[in-house]
Amino acid sequence: VSKIVIYRKLLIWRSVLVRLGHFFEQARSDADYATFANELRRHQVSYYIYFVSTGNMNFVMANDEVVSVKSARGLLRVRAEGSHCLTRAAVIRHFARAINFEQYCRDLASAGVFKWIVDLEEETRHYWSKDNTLLYKECLMPP
């Protein structure tokens, strides 16, 4: 493989990385999750993982390649024991727009949520504890 081909691939991935980060920031501020999900699908993202403690994200593409986006946000301490009730309450408050994204993440960390995974094909979001216990599952687009 030539250096030119490698360089071109790096430029393409860098462009994808910038766009994915932009889409996520826009969804965070506008709470427009339908547009965010559609943009991810358009860019061939199958699912993504959001790590609550760091704010980092892994986007898994249709070809199984992983694009990682690092966050500049400070670390959040995630409670050792996960709580279904606290997770559900944080989710309801956030999607009712009663709390902003930053508070949502703090509430999820307090509920013991280590990560959430959004599956764009199933249109579901799963919240997981540190010990990989499923704490809560929801549909992306409520009926």
Backbone hydrogen bonds, N-H to C=O, Kabsch-Sander energy under -0.5 kcal/mol:
donor,donor_aa,acceptor,acceptor_aa,energy
6,I,2,S,-2.0
7,Y,3,K,-2.6
8,R,4,I,-2.6
9,K,5,V,-2.3
10,L,6,I,-2.3
11,L,7,Y,-2.2
12,I,8,R,-2.3
13,W,9,K,-2.6
14,R,10,L,-2.4
15,S,11,L,-2.1
16,V,12,I,-2.3
17,L,13,W,-2.8
18,V,14,R,-2.4
19,R,15,S,-2.3
20,L,16,V,-2.8
21,G,17,L,-2.3
22,H,18,V,-2.2
23,F,19,R,-2.7
24,F,20,L,-2.2
25,E,21,G,-2.3
26,Q,22,H,-2.4
27,A,23,F,-2.3
28,R,24,F,-2.4
29,S,25,E,-2.0
30,D,26,Q,-2.8
31,A,27,A,-2.0
33,Y,31,A,-1.1
36,F,32,D,-1.7
37,A,33,Y,-2.7
38,N,34,A,-2.2
39,E,35,T,-2.6
40,L,36,F,-2.3
41,R,37,A,-2.4
42,R,38,N,-2.4
43,H,39,E,-1.5
44,Q,41,R,-2.0
45,V,40,L,-2.5
46,S,44,Q,-0.5
46,S,60,V,-3.0
47,Y,60,V,-1.4
48,Y,118,V,-1.9
49,I,58,N,-2.5
50,Y,116,W,-2.9
51,F,49,I,-0.5
51,F,56,N,-2.8
52,V,50,Y,-0.7
52,V,114,F,-1.6
53,S,114,F,-0.7
55,G,51,F,-3.2
57,M,69,V,-2.5
58,N,49,I,-2.2
59,F,67,V,-3.3
60,V,47,Y,-3.1
60,V,58,N,-0.6
61,M,59,F,-0.6
61,M,65,E,-3.2
62,A,44,Q,-2.7
64,D,61,M,-2.2
67,V,59,F,-2.9
68,S,66,V,-0.5
69,V,57,M,-3.0
70,K,68,S,-0.5
76,L,53,S,-2.3
78,V,76,L,-0.6
79,R,77,R,-0.5
79,R,109,A,-2.8
82,G,80,A,-0.5
83,S,111,A,-2.6
87,T,83,S,-2.0
88,R,84,H,-2.8
89,A,85,C,-2.2
90,A,86,L,-2.1
91,V,87,T,-2.4
92,I,88,R,-2.6
93,R,89,A,-2.4
94,H,90,A,-2.4
95,F,91,V,-2.6
96,A,92,I,-1.2
97,R,94,H,-1.8
98,A,93,R,-2.7
99,I,93,R,-0.9
104,Y,100,N,-2.3
105,C,101,F,-2.4
106,R,102,E,-2.1
107,D,103,Q,-3.1
108,L,104,Y,-2.5
109,A,105,C,-2.5
110,S,106,R,-2.2
111,A,107,D,-1.3
112,G,109,A,-1.3
113,V,108,L,-2.9
114,F,112,G,-0.6
114,F,128,W,-2.7
115,K,128,W,-1.6
116,W,50,Y,-2.1
117,I,126,H,-2.5
118,V,48,Y,-2.6
119,D,117,I,-0.6
119,D,124,T,-2.5
120,L,46,S,-2.0
120,L,118,V,-0.7
121,E,46,S,-0.7
123,E,119,D,-1.5
124,T,119,D,-1.6
125,R,138,E,-2.6
126,H,117,I,-2.5
127,Y,136,Y,-2.9
128,W,115,K,-3.1
129,S,133,T,-2.1
132,N,129,S,-1.7
135,L,127,Y,-3.1
135,L,133,T,-0.6
136,Y,127,Y,-1.2
138,E,125,R,-2.2
140,L,123,E,-2.6
